[in-house]
Amino acid sequence: MAGPGKNKTWFVKFPKKQSKIAGLIFEVIDSLKSAVIVVFLIFLLAVRVVGVSGDSMNPTLKDGNWLGISSITLNIKNGDIVVVVQPWERNIPIVKRVIAMPGDTLDIDFENGIVYLNGQKLDEPYIAEPTHLEYNANLPLTVPEGYLFVMGDNRNDSLDSRSGKIGLIRDDYVLGKALFRFYPDPVRLTNQEK
């Protein structure tokens, strides 16, 4: 004798099969969406993109180049290229090379175009030509704690720490350290002087 509910029939519905192409398209879109989110987070949190404007960093960087800069771990050393947002009359960021750190003594022989750091002549294979442009820098100088002395690689066409318009750079105004140039020709920017 069958009791109530003993003869019930259960049906299971299966979804219609999607075509293999449609499934593949959905997988690719899902993967791309994840990749875009990861790249966005990396650039948002670790790497910023900055454009180079002007010729002050020739021959290393040219007008219109695009840089990837690290804003998380600065660990700046002499010879590194940095982006600075310190206020000045033009009120735009500048891209320059760190020449002297806190505690370093800097002097420049403008007649012969030679830069001296802590009494030693700097080997500067990255510059366009020797440093003859003086501006109004009061040299020799010892860089105080919390500051950097920066110059462009195109020494005779660069407004930088030699000028009172820019002066010494407070380290809290360093937006980031250049890691690589990704446009037009990708290249890693490393401290080759060390």
N, C-alpha and C positions, 0 to 999 in steps of 0.2 A: 504494500500500500504506500502510495506516494503521498508524502506530506506537502504542506504548502512550501513553495520555493525550491523543491528538489528537482524539478524538471525545467529550470530556467536555462535559456541558451544565451551565451555571451558572444558578442561579436567584437573583433578587433579590427580597427581600420588602419590600413597602412597608407602612408602618403604616396601620391603618384611619383614614379621615378622621374627625377630630373635628368635632363640630358647631361652627358659627361662634359660637354663644352660649357654649359651653364654653370655647373659645379666648379669647374676649373676657373672660370671667370670670377666667381664669388670668392674662391680661395685667394686668387691673385689680388683682388681688390682689398680683401681683409689683410693680407700681408703688407701691401703698400700702405694701407692706413696705419698699421702698427709702425712701419719703418719711418713714415713721415712724423709720427708723434715722437719717436725716439730721437730723430735728428733735430726736431724742433726743441726738445728738452735739452739736448746737448748744447745747441747754440744759445739757448736762453740762459742756461746755468753755467756753462763752462767756456764757451767760445763766442766772441762777438765778431761781427763783420764790420770793417772800417775801410773807407776809400781813401786813397792818397790823392791829395790835391797840391799841385805845384812841383817844382823841380829841386827842392832843397835836399832830397835824399838820393839824387842821381849819383852814381850809376846803379846803386843797389835797388832802389824803387823809383818808379816813374809815375808821372801824373796819370791818373786813371787806373792804377793798380788797385786791387782789392786784397785786403789782409784778413787773416783770421787771428784774433788776439785772445789771449787767455786773461780772464779777469778774476780767476779764482786763486791760483797759486802764482803769485808774481815772481818771487825769488829772483829779483833783478840783480844782474851783475854788470860790470863794465863791459861794454861792447854790445849789449842787448839793444834792440830797437823797441821803443815804447811809444804809446799814444798818450798824449798829455792833454788834460782839459783845464789846466790852470787858466784863470781869467787873464786876458791881456787885451790890448786895444782892438784887435780884430774879432775877439770873442769866438774863435773857432778852435777845434782840437788841432794839435800839431803832432807830426810823426818825426821823431828824432832818435839819435843813437846816444846811449848813456856813455859818457866819457869819464866821469868821476863820481864816486860814491861818497857817503859821509866818512869824514876822516882822511880822504885822499887829498893830496896837495897837487894842484894843477898849475902848469905854467905853459905859455906858448911863445915860441920865438917866431914872431910874425914876419920878420925879415927873411928867415930861411924856411918858414912854413912848417916848423916842427912842433909837435905837441909833446909835452913832458908830463908824465904822471908819476908822482912820488920820486922825482929825480931821474926817471928812466924814459928814454925816447920811446914813444908808442909806435908799434908796427901797425900801420893802418892801410892794409891792401884794398880796403873798401872805398877809400875816398877818391873823388874825381880829380883833385889836384891839391898841392900843399896848402896849408892854412895861412893865407896872407891877410884876410879881412879881419880887422881888429875890433871894430865897434868901440864900445866904451868900457870893456871889461877891466876890472882892477886886478891884474895878475902880478905875481902868483897869488893863489888863494887856496885856503883849506876849506873844503866843503863841510858845512856844519851838519850836525845830526838832523835827520828828517828832510834832507834836501839832496838833489841830484844836479849835476852839471851835464847838459845835453848839447849836442851839435848835430847838424845835418851832414851827410856824407859829401854833399856838394858845397864844401866849406866857404867858397867865395860867392855863393848865391844862397845863403841860408841865414835866416833870422833865428837866433837861438840864444843859449845862455850867455854868449859873449855880449849880448845887447841888453841894456837896461829895460828895454820893452818886454823882454821875456825873462831874463835873469835866471837865478837858481830855481829849480822846480821842486815844490813841496811834494814829498813822496805820496801824500794822500790825494794828489791830483793826477796820479798816474792811473789812467783808465785800464790799461792792460799792456802786456808784453806781446810783441808780434811773434807768432809761432810759424806762420807760413803765408806765402803769397799764393792765392789760388786763382787769380785772374790777372793777366792773360795767360802766363805760363806758370803752372803750379811749381812751387819750389819751397822747400823748408828753409826757414830763416833761423840759422843757428849762430851761436857765438863762436865764430871761427878763430878769434884772436887768442883764445885760451888754449 
